[in-house]
Amino acid sequence: MIEDILRQEEGKNIEFKENTNSLPKIITTAIAFANTSGGVIIIGIEDKNKKIVGVTNPLLEEEKLANAFSDSIKPRLLPDIQIISYREKQLILINIPHINGPFYLKNQGLENGVYVRLGSTNRLADLEIIENLKRQALNITFDEQLCFQSNPEDIDLTTASELLGKKVKLNEAISLGLIGTHGKNSLPTNGGIILFGKNKDKIFPDARILCARFKGINTNEFLDEQTISGHLAIMLKQILSFISRHTNQAIKIKTIKSQHHSEYPIVAIREAVINALVHADYSLSGESIKVAIFDNRIEITNPGGMPFGITIESALKGISKLRNRVIGRFFKELGLIEQWGSGLGRIIDQCHKSKLPPPVFEEVGNSFRVTIFNHLLITKTKKWQNEIIHFLKEKKEITSPIAAKLWKISDRAARDRLRKLVIEGLLIEIGTGPNDPYKKYKLKTRGAL
């Protein structure tokens, strides 16, 4: 287990600490892990180079940690603290589960003491995130909440009826979650307004899609851009049309369910767009869904990272958690979602069938991004890089002497190549220090298979 953790970099669910001298930071990390998606803190490892230094008096440190967690965190958090031996060193492993909170520092209070995990950093939660955590504890999604700035007449039931192919009246709209009740009165839900609100752009001006075609492989120069707004339920066709116009593919989209062979697998693109529409965090102000097209890839980014309690790894295993139940339910009614939790797997399968590089799923700040590559990326990968990638996918790890034999080069040249791949972020190295003769190299864990 410890080697599986060591092969990864510090990130959303992993933190390395050399000792307990920075106890306040350890407490903050525990809070952030509990509020976000759980995680593990390992004490006895330098966080910069992952050198294993061990803990001198682990029993004393364990007691100190347990007391600190009990005295500093509210509500009560009980991490699993273990002492383990690895390479003749004693380490402390702290497992923090994700639990509905929000958890916060007692001495700072709820408004100023809530932390969440973004990448490898702990961030003080703003009011929007705190409200999100409260909704999660109550098992309510943002799009299920009532929109008090509107009334039922603001829901475009005519468009909803056209999409569903049947007349949608008030009772049906309530059943779909487009409209809710407040005492004896009916009010639209946030999801109802985002999907079919006549005044949606006024109430949720950021619930739009920013599409762009860039020159080359960076964002330095726009070739074209388009902002897609209006009813969320009818945006999919417009987004796919923009992608069709700006990639080397001949797609004629007759309906939002159309599928055609193209440079990019249209099923994968459609799944990525649907994923963004359904899982975007529409409670965040100033953030919109973005579709960026480059010469070698398409990036689809939505506001909001993985829902609290879910990691990219668990999502790839089919574990799902709807951030927007109203929007998700309506997309399923339209037949755009076949099975909950299958979207990311379908993207991977479609790229594999098209002989394209694996897609990348990643959290970028407080956003989630899907990147789908075309064949241009393959030609830029050097032969020796492909050789070690294929080797590590099968054997899981490699040493510099074995790499030297694989590449038919000297030991020193192999070490230089391995070091270069570590710097580029493709590999990670595991060892007790820079001169460790048993140092191993493994593929860096990514949000792709």
C-alpha distance (Angstrom), angle and dihedral (degrees) to the residues before:
residue distance angle dihedral
M1 . . .
I2 3.80 . .
E3 3.83 92.0 .
D4 3.81 90.3 51.8
I5 3.80 88.3 55.8
L6 3.80 94.7 43.5
R7 3.78 92.4 54.4
Q8 3.81 88.1 64.9
E9 3.77 130.3 74.4
E10 3.79 123.7 -122.5
G11 3.77 107.0 -79.2
K12 3.76 146.7 130.1
N13 3.81 93.9 -32.9
I14 3.82 105.3 21.4
E15 3.81 133.2 67.8
F16 3.82 128.4 172.7
K17 3.80 122.6 -154.9
E18 3.79 127.5 -176.0
N19 3.83 92.7 -150.2
T20 3.81 143.0 -24.6
N21 3.82 95.0 -90.7
S22 3.81 88.6 106.9
L23 3.81 93.0 53.7
P24 3.85 95.4 151.6
K25 3.82 89.5 56.9
I26 3.81 90.6 49.9
I27 3.82 89.9 51.9
T28 3.81 91.0 48.8
T29 3.81 90.7 49.6
A30 3.81 90.9 50.7
I31 3.81 90.0 53.0
A32 3.81 91.7 47.4
F33 3.82 92.1 49.3
A34 3.82 92.9 48.2
N35 3.81 92.3 49.3
T36 3.81 95.6 45.1
S37 3.80 117.8 35.2
G38 3.78 107.4 -48.3
G39 3.78 126.0 -97.7
V40 3.77 149.3 -178.3
I41 3.81 130.7 -101.3
I42 3.81 116.9 -159.4
I43 3.79 117.1 -162.0
G44 3.79 118.6 -159.8
I45 3.81 98.4 49.5
E46 3.79 127.0 97.9
D47 3.79 107.1 -118.5
K48 3.82 95.4 -145.4
N49 3.80 102.2 54.2
K50 3.83 101.4 6.0
K51 3.78 92.6 -120.8
I52 3.81 108.7 168.7
V53 3.82 107.8 -123.9
G54 3.80 100.4 157.4
V55 3.81 132.0 -147.6
T56 3.83 118.6 -78.6
N57 3.82 99.6 -152.0
P58 3.81 106.2 17.6
L59 3.83 97.1 171.9
L60 3.80 91.9 55.0
E61 3.81 91.4 45.3
E62 3.80 91.2 48.6
E63 3.81 91.2 55.4
K64 3.80 91.3 46.5
L65 3.81 90.9 52.5
A66 3.81 94.1 47.2
N67 3.81 91.3 51.6
A68 3.80 92.4 46.8
F69 3.80 92.8 51.6
S70 3.81 90.8 49.0
D71 3.81 95.2 46.7
S72 3.81 100.2 40.3
I73 3.81 109.2 38.9
K74 3.79 131.1 71.3
P75 2.99 129.5 -134.4
R76 3.79 95.1 32.0
L77 3.80 114.1 -86.8
L78 3.81 121.4 -165.2
P79 3.81 111.0 -167.3
D80 3.80 120.0 -171.3
I81 3.83 106.3 -110.5
Q82 3.81 117.7 -164.8
I83 3.80 134.8 177.1
I84 3.80 111.9 -143.3
S85 3.80 135.6 177.6
Y86 3.79 121.0 -130.5
R87 3.80 126.2 168.7
E88 3.80 91.1 -14.6
K89 3.82 90.7 -54.0
Q90 3.81 128.8 113.2
L91 3.81 115.2 -128.2
I92 3.79 132.2 -178.5
L93 3.79 116.0 -135.1
I94 3.82 117.0 -162.9
N95 3.80 115.6 -168.5
I96 3.81 113.8 -164.0
P97 3.81 116.1 -170.2
H98 3.78 124.1 -149.3
I99 3.80 107.6 -106.5
N100 3.79 130.1 171.5
G101 3.81 107.4 -97.1
P102 2.87 140.3 102.4
F103 3.81 94.0 -123.3
Y104 3.79 118.2 -163.0
L105 3.80 144.9 168.3
K106 3.80 109.6 -82.4
N107 3.79 93.9 -141.1
Q108 3.83 92.5 51.3
G109 3.79 100.3 42.8
L110 3.79 130.7 -142.2
E111 3.80 96.9 -61.1
N112 3.82 96.7 50.5
G113 3.79 105.8 21.3
V114 3.81 106.2 59.5
Y115 3.81 116.4 109.6
V116 3.79 132.5 -175.6
R117 3.78 132.2 -171.5
L118 3.80 120.1 -107.9
G119 3.78 111.4 177.5
S120 3.80 107.1 -51.3
T121 3.81 94.9 -23.1
N122 3.79 136.4 83.7
R123 3.79 113.3 -128.5
L124 3.78 128.4 -164.1
A125 3.79 105.5 -116.6
D126 3.79 117.8 -119.8
L127 3.81 123.0 -143.8
E128 3.83 92.6 -89.5
I129 3.81 92.0 56.5
I130 3.81 92.8 43.6
E131 3.81 89.6 52.9
N132 3.80 88.6 48.8
L133 3.82 90.2 54.0
K134 3.80 90.7 48.3
R135 3.81 91.1 50.9
Q136 3.78 89.7 51.3
A137 3.80 91.1 53.0
L138 3.82 88.7 52.4
N139 3.84 91.8 44.6
I140 3.82 92.0 -121.1
T141 3.80 125.6 131.6
F142 3.80 124.3 -144.1
D143 3.80 93.0 -115.8
E144 3.83 90.7 54.4
Q145 3.79 92.2 58.1
L146 3.80 118.4 99.0
C147 3.80 119.8 -101.3
F148 3.80 104.1 -136.2
Q149 3.82 93.1 -173.3
S150 3.82 90.9 69.8
N151 3.77 143.6 49.8
P152 3.84 131.7 -143.3
E153 3.80 91.9 -94.2
D154 3.80 88.3 66.3
I155 3.83 90.6 69.5
D156 3.81 112.7 93.0
L157 3.81 97.9 -136.0
T158 3.82 90.4 168.8
T159 3.82 91.9 66.7
A160 3.81 90.8 42.2
S161 3.81 89.3 53.0
E162 3.81 92.2 49.3
L163 3.80 92.4 51.8
L164 3.80 94.7 46.6
G165 3.79 94.0 41.7
K166 3.79 92.8 -128.4
K167 3.78 138.7 80.3
V168 3.79 111.7 -85.2
K169 3.79 111.4 -155.0
L170 3.80 129.4 176.2
N171 3.82 95.6 -82.3
E172 3.82 91.5 49.2
A173 3.82 90.4 47.5
I174 3.81 89.4 53.1
S175 3.81 90.5 48.0
L176 3.82 89.9 51.9
G177 3.80 90.8 49.6
L178 3.81 93.8 -116.1
I179 3.80 89.7 119.5
G180 3.81 129.1 29.9
T181 3.77 136.3 -174.1
H182 3.79 131.0 -107.3
G183 3.77 109.3 -172.4
K184 3.79 105.1 -54.2
N185 3.80 93.0 -21.2
S186 3.80 131.2 88.0
L187 3.79 121.2 -134.4
P188 3.81 133.3 176.4
T189 3.78 117.5 -106.2
N190 3.79 120.8 -126.9
G191 3.80 87.1 -108.4
G192 3.79 91.5 52.1
I193 3.80 91.0 53.8
I194 3.83 93.4 44.9
L195 3.81 91.1 49.8
F196 3.82 101.1 38.8
G197 3.79 110.3 -3.1
K198 3.79 114.9 144.5
N199 3.81 85.6 -155.1
K200 3.83 95.5 38.2
D201 3.80 96.5 120.6
K202 3.80 89.9 54.7
I203 3.81 96.8 47.9
F204 3.83 97.9 33.7
P205 3.83 104.7 23.9
D206 3.82 91.7 163.1
A207 3.83 94.3 55.6
R208 3.80 90.5 97.6
I209 3.79 138.6 101.7
L210 3.81 122.3 -110.1
C211 3.81 108.7 -156.9
A212 3.80 123.9 -172.6
R213 3.80 139.3 172.2
F214 3.80 111.6 -153.1
K215 3.78 129.7 -162.7
G216 3.80 112.5 -112.9
I217 3.78 121.9 -18.0
N218 3.82 102.0 -45.9
T219 3.80 138.3 57.6
N220 3.81 97.4 -108.1
E221 3.81 96.3 108.5
F222 3.81 131.6 30.3
L223 3.80 119.0 -143.4
D224 3.80 93.8 179.9
E225 3.78 139.8 -16.2
Q226 3.78 137.5 -170.7
T227 3.79 134.7 -175.2
I228 3.80 113.3 -145.8
S229 3.79 116.0 -160.0
G230 3.79 138.2 154.6
H231 3.80 127.2 73.9
L232 3.80 110.8 7.9
A233 3.81 91.1 -144.5
I234 3.81 92.7 65.7
M235 3.82 99.4 40.3
L236 3.81 96.7 89.5
K237 3.80 95.5 76.2
Q238 3.82 91.6 49.0
I239 3.81 92.5 49.8
L240 3.81 92.6 49.6
S241 3.81 89.7 48.0
F242 3.81 90.8 54.5
I243 3.81 90.9 49.6
S244 3.81 90.3 48.1
R245 3.80 92.2 52.9
H246 3.78 93.8 50.6
T247 3.79 103.9 42.6
N248 3.79 131.5 63.6
Q249 3.76 95.4 -97.3
A250 3.76 135.5 108.9
I251 3.78 104.4 -139.5
K252 3.77 123.5 161.9
I253 3.77 105.9 -165.6
K254 3.79 107.4 -157.6
T255 3.81 94.6 165.3
I256 3.78 135.0 6.6
K257 3.80 87.6 -101.9
S258 3.83 96.3 55.2
Q259 3.82 119.0 130.1
H260 3.79 125.6 -163.9
H261 3.80 136.1 166.5
S262 3.80 111.4 -102.1
E263 3.80 145.8 148.1
Y264 3.79 88.1 -82.4
P265 3.83 117.4 39.5
I266 3.79 101.7 -104.3
V267 3.81 92.3 -152.4
A268 3.81 89.6 58.4
I269 3.80 92.5 46.5
R270 3.80 91.8 48.2
E271 3.82 91.8 48.5
A272 3.81 90.7 50.7
V273 3.81 92.1 50.1
I274 3.81 92.8 46.4
N275 3.80 89.3 48.6
A276 3.81 89.9 54.1
L277 3.81 93.8 47.3
V278 3.80 94.0 47.5
H279 3.81 99.2 40.2
A280 3.82 103.1 37.2
D281 3.80 115.1 121.5
Y282 3.80 101.2 -121.0
S283 3.80 91.5 -179.5
L284 3.82 90.1 74.2
S285 3.79 113.7 93.5
G286 3.79 121.2 -141.9
E287 3.82 94.4 22.5
S288 3.82 127.7 106.0
I289 3.79 137.3 175.8
K290 3.82 111.4 -91.7
V291 3.81 130.5 -156.1
A292 3.82 112.1 -167.7
I293 3.81 121.8 -175.9
F294 3.81 120.6 -162.6
D295 3.80 133.0 172.7
N296 3.81 91.9 -95.5
R297 3.81 106.0 25.9
I298 3.79 150.8 13.2
E299 3.81 120.4 -127.9
I300 3.80 121.0 -161.3
T301 3.80 113.3 -171.6
N302 3.79 128.9 -178.4
P303 3.83 129.6 -171.2
G304 3.79 113.2 -103.0
G305 3.79 125.9 46.1
M306 3.78 122.1 -122.1
P307 3.83 111.7 -38.8
F308 3.79 112.6 -92.5
G309 3.79 109.1 -83.1
I310 3.82 94.9 26.9
T311 3.80 128.7 94.4
I312 3.79 128.8 -167.3
E313 3.80 88.5 -110.0
S314 3.81 93.2 54.3
A315 3.81 91.3 44.6
L316 3.81 89.7 54.3
K317 3.81 87.6 55.4
G318 3.80 89.8 58.1
I319 3.80 98.3 -99.4
S320 3.78 107.3 141.6
K321 3.77 137.8 -175.6
L322 3.78 119.3 -175.0
R323 3.77 113.7 -132.6
N324 3.83 90.5 -170.9
R325 3.80 113.3 35.1
V326 3.81 96.6 177.4
I327 3.81 93.8 49.3
G328 3.80 92.6 41.9
R329 3.80 92.6 49.3
F330 3.81 92.1 51.0
F331 3.81 93.2 48.1
K332 3.80 88.2 51.6
E333 3.81 89.6 50.9
L334 3.81 87.0 54.6
G335 3.81 90.1 53.1
L336 3.81 92.6 -116.0
I337 3.80 93.1 120.3
E338 3.79 115.1 53.7
Q339 3.79 101.3 179.7
W340 3.79 131.5 -1.9
G341 3.79 113.1 -105.6
S342 3.81 96.2 14.8
G343 3.81 100.5 99.1
L344 3.81 101.0 88.2
G345 3.79 91.8 44.3
R346 3.79 90.3 51.7
I347 3.82 90.5 52.3
I348 3.81 90.0 53.2
D349 3.82 92.4 47.5
Q350 3.80 93.4 49.2
C351 3.81 92.9 50.0
H352 3.81 89.9 48.5
K353 3.82 92.0 50.1
S354 3.81 89.4 49.8
K355 3.84 90.0 51.0
L356 3.80 90.6 -119.9
P357 3.82 126.8 142.4
P358 3.82 114.4 -86.7
P359 3.80 113.6 -84.0
V360 3.78 117.7 -112.4
F361 3.80 122.8 -128.3
E362 3.78 114.8 -167.2
E363 3.76 144.5 155.4
V364 3.79 112.1 -122.6
G365 3.78 108.2 -168.7
N366 3.79 105.6 -55.0
S367 3.82 93.2 -18.6
F368 3.80 136.8 85.7
R369 3.81 120.2 -133.7
V370 3.79 133.9 -166.8
T371 3.82 115.9 -163.5
I372 3.80 119.7 -166.5
F373 3.80 116.7 -171.2
N374 3.79 131.0 -154.0
H375 3.81 128.7 -145.8
L376 3.82 93.4 -81.1
L377 3.81 90.5 78.7
I378 3.81 93.0 57.9
T379 3.80 94.9 59.0
K380 3.82 91.6 55.0
T381 3.82 95.2 58.5
K382 3.82 113.1 96.0
K383 3.79 119.4 -124.4
W384 3.82 94.7 -117.4
Q385 3.81 90.4 52.1
N386 3.80 91.0 53.0
E387 3.81 89.8 49.1
I388 3.79 94.3 56.7
I389 3.81 92.9 41.9
H390 3.81 90.9 55.2
F391 3.82 90.7 44.2
L392 3.81 93.4 51.9
K393 3.79 93.8 45.5
E394 3.81 86.9 60.9
K395 3.83 103.9 31.1
K396 3.85 98.4 29.5
E397 3.83 95.3 -145.4
I398 3.80 142.3 35.9
T399 3.82 140.1 -170.1
S400 3.80 125.9 -144.1
P401 3.86 94.0 -106.0
I402 3.81 90.8 53.6
A403 3.82 90.5 45.4
A404 3.81 89.2 51.9
K405 3.81 90.3 55.3
L406 3.81 91.5 45.2
W407 3.82 92.3 52.9
K408 3.83 95.1 33.7
I409 3.80 91.7 -127.5
S410 3.81 136.1 117.0
D411 3.79 122.8 -73.5
R412 3.79 91.0 -113.1
A413 3.81 93.3 50.8
A414 3.81 89.4 49.1
R415 3.81 90.9 52.6
D416 3.82 89.7 51.0
R417 3.80 91.3 51.7
L418 3.80 92.6 46.8
R419 3.81 90.7 49.1
K420 3.81 89.7 50.6
L421 3.82 91.0 52.4
V422 3.81 90.1 49.8
I423 3.82 90.7 52.0
E424 3.81 90.5 48.2
G425 3.80 90.0 53.3
L426 3.81 97.3 -115.8
L427 3.82 96.3 110.1
I428 3.78 136.9 28.1
E429 3.79 125.8 -150.7
I430 3.80 124.5 -136.5
G431 3.80 121.1 -159.5
T432 3.78 146.7 106.5
G433 3.80 93.4 -97.0
P434 3.82 145.4 -28.2
N435 3.83 92.4 -70.5
D436 3.80 97.5 44.6
P437 3.86 105.5 137.5
Y438 3.81 90.1 -155.3
K439 3.79 94.6 54.4
K440 3.80 113.0 145.2
Y441 3.78 132.4 -162.2
K442 3.79 125.7 -144.6
L443 3.77 137.0 175.6
K444 3.76 112.3 -89.3
T445 3.79 111.5 -110.5
R446 3.81 109.7 -109.1
G447 3.74 136.3 174.2
A448 3.78 90.3 -100.3
L449 3.77 135.1 81.1
